[in-house]
Amino acid sequence: MKSLILFSFLLLTCIPSNAQLLTEPDKKEHFMAGAFFGGLAYAIVLDKTEDNRKAFLASLASAVLFGTIKETFDSRQKGNYFDTRDLLATTYGGLSIGVTFDLIARKGEKKGKIIRFKF
């Protein structure tokens, strides 16, 4: 329930201020990369710890980390700069997949089992 409230709050406060953020093709790619790395981190941490909170935080943290690394690398190349909007799109990807997986895992927990991701 707390995740749903957090997601609703972020949806109501962040999305309207950046309504055009995900209309650019570059931002969509960053969103997908954040969702990929966030989902991967969520799966690994949930498998190792079986703790949904740690898995959610790992999902968000990994999206921010990979977005920051990518933008830092881009800023060191000639003619480029650190684009905070790209970092924000990557973070949104990690946040959205983390909330989605968190809601699914909690729903599965009520049935007596935790969703497990096997590699």
N, C-alpha and C positions, 0 to 999 in steps of 0.2 A: 504494500500500500504506500509505503514511504517513497518507493521508486516511482510509482505512478504520480504522486504529488510533485516530486522533484521534476519529472519529465514534463508535467503540465505547466509548472512554473517556468521552466526553461523554454518551453514552447511559446508561452505567452509573452515572455520578456525578450527573448533573443531573436526569434524568427521574424517578427514584424520589423525590427530595426535593420535586418539584413535580408529583406524580402527578395531582393534580386540576386543574392549571393550565388545560389545554385543554378542560375540560368546560364552561366558561362560554362563552356565545355571544360575548361581547365579546372574549375571548381568542382565539377561533377567527378572528375578523375581523382581529385584530392579527397572528396567525400567517400568514394569507393575504396581508396587506399586506406583511409581511416577505419572504415567498416571492416575491411579485410584484416588489418593488423589488430584491431580491437577484438574482433571475433576470435582470431587465433589466440590472442592472449587470454581471453575469457575461457576458452576451451582448455588451455593448458593449466591455468591456475585452478579452475574448477575441478579438473581431473586430479591434480596433486593435493589440493587442500579441502575440497568439498565444501568450501565456504563461498556462498554467493556474493557476499559483500566484497571480499578480497578479489574475486573474479571480476566484479563490476569495476572496481577501482583499477585493476590491472588493465581492463579494456580501455578505460578512459586515459589512463597514464600512458599506455603504449601508443595510442593515437596521437597524443600530444608530443610524446618523445619522437616518434618517427616523423611527424610533421615539422617539428623544430629542426631535426637533423637535415631533412630535405631542404627546408628554406635556408638554413645556414650554408649548406653546400651550394645552393643556387646563388646566394648573395656573394659568394667568393668568386663566382665566374664573372667575366668581363661583361658589363652592361646590365647585370641583373641586380636585384635588391631583395631584401627579406620582406616577403609579402604576407602581412598579418591576416589578410583575407583568405589566403591559401591555407594558413595554419588553422584558421577558424573553421574552414570547410572540412579539413581533416579531423579536427576535434569533433565536429558534428557527426561525422561518420562513426567515430569510436563511441560517442555517446549514444547514438541511436541503436547501434547493434548491442551495446552493453545493456541498455534498458530492455530491449527486446529479449535478449537471452535471459536476463534476470527475471523477467516476467514469466517466461516459459519454464525456467528452472524452478521457480517458486511454485508454479502451478503443478509441475511434476512432483514436487516434494510433498504436496498435500495428498497425493495418491499413494504415498509411501515409498516413492523412489525418486532419485535425483537423475536428471538427464546426464548421461555420461558421453563424452566425446572420446573415441578411441583413435589412436594414430597407428 
